[in-house]
Amino acid sequence: MACAETAQAPFAGASDAWSSAPEPTSPPLAEASQLAWEGYAEVLRMPNVTSQPFTSRGHVPQQSVDVRANDVARTHYATLVTDTLFPDGSVLAELAHGATGNGFVMRKDAGHWSYFELDSRGASLVNGALAWCASCHAQAPSDHVFGLPRLP
């Protein structure tokens, strides 16, 4: 639900903004997990941009994840450098590798990113212009996107 502390900064431009961000408010779990988010089927069809799962340290809980990108975002993500700008319609997803765990999705429309936290069945737990997501991602070096972890 919030960014995780990163002692070794495994991501380019890793943020510590989570430490001062307000706690999110979420709908009750039983209510939130009844229906899959309307974009979840699209996210499941998007190909992985990671060759193998890795441990995400940017979100809580830390978990093994795959990153996916839609056709609009894939080339930009694959060639990510400082100051890369993603076009409107870009969708990036970090999904738990396996049957359980939360997923995190970013979608850019009208020049602004929206953020979604999904349960293991794709139901939206929280979504929108989420302040705690935006405060961390605002510190990313490339249009609110950190990219894949770097090897030590």
C-alpha positions as CSV (number, residue, x, y, z in Angstrom):
1,M,0.0,0.0,0.0
2,A,3.0,2.3,0.3
3,C,6.5,2.4,-1.0
4,A,9.0,0.3,0.8
5,E,12.2,1.5,2.4
6,T,15.2,0.8,0.2
7,A,18.5,0.7,2.1
8,Q,20.7,0.0,-1.0
9,A,18.6,1.9,-3.5
10,P,18.0,-1.0,-5.9
11,F,16.1,1.1,-8.4
12,A,17.5,4.0,-10.4
13,G,16.4,7.1,-8.5
14,A,14.8,5.1,-5.6
15,S,12.5,7.3,-3.5
16,D,12.1,7.7,0.2
17,A,9.0,9.9,-0.2
18,W,6.9,7.1,1.3
19,S,8.2,7.9,4.7
20,S,6.3,11.3,4.8
21,A,3.3,10.3,2.7
22,P,-0.1,10.0,4.5
23,E,-1.4,6.5,5.0
24,P,-3.8,5.4,2.2
25,T,-7.4,4.7,2.9
26,S,-8.8,1.6,1.2
27,P,-12.3,0.2,0.8
28,P,-13.0,-2.8,3.0
29,L,-11.2,-5.9,1.5
30,A,-14.4,-7.9,1.1
31,E,-16.0,-5.1,-0.9
32,A,-12.9,-4.3,-3.0
33,S,-12.1,-7.9,-4.0
34,Q,-15.5,-8.7,-5.5
35,L,-14.9,-7.5,-9.1
36,A,-11.7,-7.3,-11.2
37,W,-10.6,-3.9,-12.2
38,E,-11.8,-3.1,-15.8
39,G,-8.2,-2.9,-17.1
40,Y,-7.1,-6.2,-15.5
41,A,-7.8,-8.4,-18.6
42,E,-5.7,-6.1,-20.7
43,V,-2.8,-6.2,-18.2
44,L,-2.9,-10.0,-18.2
45,R,-2.5,-10.0,-22.0
46,M,0.5,-7.6,-21.9
47,P,3.8,-9.4,-22.4
48,N,6.5,-9.5,-19.7
49,V,9.3,-7.1,-20.2
50,T,11.4,-8.9,-17.6
51,S,13.3,-12.1,-18.6
52,Q,12.8,-13.6,-15.2
53,P,11.0,-12.6,-12.0
54,F,12.8,-10.4,-9.4
55,T,12.1,-9.3,-5.9
56,S,10.4,-5.9,-5.9
57,R,11.7,-3.7,-3.2
58,G,9.7,-0.6,-4.3
59,H,6.3,-1.7,-3.0
60,V,5.1,-3.3,0.2
61,P,5.1,-6.2,0.5
62,Q,8.3,-7.3,-1.0
63,Q,7.5,-10.1,-3.4
64,S,8.7,-11.8,-6.6
65,V,7.3,-9.9,-9.6
66,D,7.1,-9.7,-13.3
67,V,6.8,-6.3,-15.1
68,R,4.5,-5.9,-18.1
69,A,4.1,-3.1,-20.6
70,N,1.4,-2.5,-23.2
71,D,2.3,-1.8,-26.8
72,V,2.3,2.0,-26.3
73,A,4.8,1.8,-23.5
74,R,6.9,-1.2,-24.3
75,T,9.6,0.5,-26.6
76,H,9.9,3.4,-24.2
77,Y,10.3,1.1,-21.2
78,A,12.8,-1.2,-23.0
79,T,15.0,1.9,-23.9
80,L,14.4,3.7,-20.6
81,V,17.0,6.4,-19.9
82,T,16.9,9.6,-17.9
83,D,14.2,12.0,-19.2
84,T,12.3,9.3,-21.2
85,L,8.8,10.5,-21.7
86,F,5.9,8.0,-22.0
87,P,3.0,8.8,-24.4
88,D,-0.6,8.9,-23.2
89,G,-2.1,5.4,-23.2
90,S,1.0,3.9,-21.6
91,V,0.3,1.1,-19.1
92,L,3.0,-0.5,-16.9
93,A,2.3,-3.3,-14.4
94,E,4.2,-5.0,-11.7
95,L,2.4,-8.3,-11.0
96,A,3.1,-10.9,-8.3
97,H,4.9,-13.9,-9.8
98,G,2.6,-16.7,-8.7
99,A,-1.0,-17.1,-7.6
100,T,-0.9,-14.7,-4.6
101,G,0.3,-11.2,-3.9
102,N,-0.7,-7.7,-5.0
103,G,-0.2,-6.0,-8.3
104,F,0.6,-2.4,-9.1
105,V,-0.3,-0.6,-12.3
106,M,0.4,2.8,-13.7
107,R,-1.6,4.3,-16.6
108,K,-0.9,7.6,-18.3
109,D,-3.7,9.7,-19.7
110,A,-3.8,13.4,-20.6
111,G,-0.2,13.7,-19.5
112,H,-0.8,12.4,-15.9
113,W,-0.2,9.0,-14.3
114,S,-2.9,7.1,-12.4
115,Y,-2.0,4.4,-10.0
116,F,-3.8,1.1,-9.1
117,E,-3.1,-1.5,-6.4
118,L,-4.8,-4.8,-7.3
119,D,-5.3,-7.9,-5.2
120,S,-4.3,-11.3,-6.5
121,R,-7.6,-11.6,-8.5
122,G,-7.2,-8.2,-10.1
123,A,-9.7,-6.3,-8.0
124,S,-8.8,-2.7,-7.4
125,L,-7.8,-2.1,-3.7
126,V,-7.0,1.6,-4.3
127,N,-6.7,3.7,-7.5
128,G,-6.5,7.1,-9.0
129,A,-4.1,10.1,-8.5
130,L,-2.8,8.5,-5.3
131,A,-0.7,11.0,-3.3
132,W,1.6,8.3,-1.7
133,C,2.3,6.7,-5.1
134,A,2.8,10.0,-6.9
135,S,5.2,11.3,-4.2
136,C,7.5,8.3,-4.7
137,H,7.2,8.1,-8.4
138,A,7.8,11.9,-8.8
139,Q,11.4,11.1,-7.8
140,A,11.9,8.7,-10.6
141,P,14.4,9.7,-13.2
142,S,12.1,9.1,-16.2
143,D,8.6,10.4,-16.3
144,H,7.6,8.8,-12.9
145,V,9.1,5.4,-13.9
146,F,12.0,3.8,-12.1
147,G,12.7,0.9,-14.4
148,L,14.1,-2.5,-13.6
149,P,16.5,-3.0,-10.7
150,R,20.2,-2.6,-11.5
151,L,22.7,-5.3,-10.7
152,P,25.0,-4.4,-7.8
